[in-house]
Amino acid sequence: SAMEHDRAIEVYDIIRTIRDPEKPNTLEELEVVTENCVEVQEIGEDEYLVIIRFTPTVPHCSLATLIGLCLRIKLQRCLPFRHKLEIYISEGTHSTEEDINKQINDKERVAAAMENPALREIVEQCVTEPD
């Protein structure tokens, strides 16, 4: 629907400016995320399922989990509508995609990761909008 499409654009606008943990580029510039990687489905009144499939720059990218974490944290903070969030690695683009998918969609593991001060600092640097 048009509403789902508008929501998907809204989601993309939030995630495209996230910075890569290693490079000075954004996820959009590196094509880790594209408009097509965001899917939004209405699942209830004013509630949406947001599915993101991102593509790491290399199949053995050690930062894929961290990028997934950045996507989740930024959306949890910035999405202006009620949502359920599922984040996946695009199928076939990473050597350990199943493990990473489990990790970035596990609330407890995400919370534990954000309790690690070093990790949290990296996430903050990646998700904070440049002034």
C-alpha positions in Angstrom: 0.0 0.0 0.0 1.0 3.6 -0.3 1.2 3.9 3.5 3.6 1.0 3.7 5.7 2.5 0.9 5.9 5.9 2.7 6.9 4.1 5.9 9.6 2.2 4.0 11.0 5.5 2.7 10.9 6.9 6.2 12.9 3.9 7.5 15.4 4.2 4.8 15.9 7.9 5.5 16.8 7.0 9.1 19.3 4.2 8.3 21.0 5.5 5.2 23.1 8.0 7.2 24.5 5.4 9.6 28.3 5.4 9.3 30.3 2.3 8.6 32.3 1.3 11.7 35.6 1.2 9.7 35.2 3.6 6.9 34.3 7.3 6.8 31.3 6.4 4.5 27.7 5.9 5.2 25.9 2.6 4.7 24.1 4.2 1.8 27.4 5.2 0.1 28.8 1.7 0.5 25.5 0.2 -0.7 25.2 -1.8 2.5 21.6 -0.5 2.6 19.4 0.6 -0.4 15.8 1.6 -0.7 15.0 -1.9 -1.8 16.4 -3.5 1.3 13.6 -2.1 3.5 10.2 -3.8 3.6 7.3 -2.5 5.7 4.1 -4.5 6.3 1.1 -3.3 8.3 0.4 -5.8 11.1 -2.1 -4.0 13.2 -3.7 -0.6 13.6 -0.9 1.8 13.4 1.7 -0.9 13.9 4.1 -2.1 11.3 6.6 -4.9 10.7 9.8 -3.4 9.5 12.2 -5.9 7.7 15.7 -4.8 6.7 18.0 -6.9 4.7 21.5 -5.4 4.5 24.5 -6.5 2.5 27.9 -6.5 4.1 30.7 -5.1 1.9 32.5 -8.5 2.0 31.3 -12.1 2.7 33.5 -12.4 5.8 32.8 -8.9 7.1 33.7 -9.0 10.8 31.5 -6.0 11.4 28.3 -7.4 10.1 26.9 -8.0 13.6 27.9 -4.4 14.6 26.2 -2.9 11.5 23.1 -4.9 12.4 23.3 -3.5 15.9 23.6 0.0 14.6 20.6 -0.4 12.4 18.5 -1.7 15.3 19.6 1.0 17.8 19.1 3.8 15.4 15.6 2.6 14.4 14.5 1.9 18.0 15.4 5.5 18.8 14.2 7.3 15.7 11.2 5.5 14.2 8.1 7.6 14.9 5.6 4.8 14.6 5.0 1.5 16.5 6.9 -1.3 14.9 8.4 -4.8 15.2 11.8 -4.9 13.8 13.5 -7.7 12.0 17.0 -7.3 10.6 18.7 -9.8 8.4 21.8 -10.1 6.2 20.8 -10.4 2.5 20.7 -14.1 1.7 24.0 -15.5 0.5 26.1 -12.4 1.2 27.9 -13.5 4.4 29.6 -16.7 5.5 27.9 -16.8 8.9 24.7 -15.0 8.1 22.5 -17.4 10.2 24.4 -16.8 13.4 24.5 -13.1 12.8 20.7 -13.0 12.0 20.0 -14.8 15.3 22.3 -12.5 17.2 20.9 -9.2 15.9 17.3 -10.3 16.4 17.8 -11.5 20.0 16.7 -8.8 22.4 18.8 -10.1 25.3 22.0 -10.3 23.2 21.4 -6.8 21.8 20.9 -5.5 25.3 24.1 -7.2 26.5 26.0 -5.8 23.6 24.9 -2.3 24.5 26.1 -2.8 28.0 29.6 -3.1 26.7 31.1 0.4 27.0 33.5 0.0 24.1 30.9 -1.5 21.8 28.3 1.2 22.8 30.8 3.9 22.0 31.3 2.5 18.5 27.5 2.2 17.9 27.0 5.8 19.1 29.6 7.1 16.7 28.0 5.2 13.8 24.4 6.3 14.5 24.9 9.9 15.6 24.0 12.3 12.8 26.8 14.5 11.7 26.2 18.2 12.6 
